Amino acid sequence: MNRAAARALAWAAVALGLLATLALYQRPDFLVSLADQLWSCF
């Protein structure tokens, strides 16, 4: 794999991660559940 292909793959992975985060923000019930699970650890 050459350098340009590796760089394009890295950018695609970053974009996919950002889109997944944006998709989760569209579901507030998931975020509330995640926050409750996080606070239950303390």
C-alpha positions in Angstrom: 0.0 0.0 0.0 1.5 3.3 -1.0 1.5 6.4 1.1 -1.4 8.1 -0.7 -3.7 5.1 -0.2 -2.8 4.8 3.5 -3.5 8.5 3.9 -6.9 8.2 2.1 -7.8 5.2 4.3 -6.9 7.2 7.5 -9.1 10.1 6.4 -11.9 7.8 5.6 -11.7 6.2 9.1 -11.7 9.6 10.7 -14.7 10.7 8.6 -16.5 7.5 9.6 -15.8 8.0 13.2 -17.2 11.6 13.1 -20.3 10.4 11.3 -20.9 7.7 13.9 -20.6 10.3 16.7 -23.0 12.6 14.9 -25.5 9.8 14.5 -25.3 9.0 18.2 -26.1 12.6 19.0 -29.3 12.3 17.1 -30.5 9.7 19.7 -30.6 11.6 23.0 -31.9 8.5 24.9 -28.7 6.7 24.1 -26.6 9.6 25.4 -28.7 9.7 28.6 -28.2 6.0 29.1 -24.5 6.3 28.5 -24.2 9.1 31.0 -26.1 7.1 33.6 -23.8 4.1 33.1 -20.8 6.4 33.4 -22.0 8.0 36.6 -22.9 4.6 38.2 -19.2 3.8 38.2 -18.5 6.5 40.8 
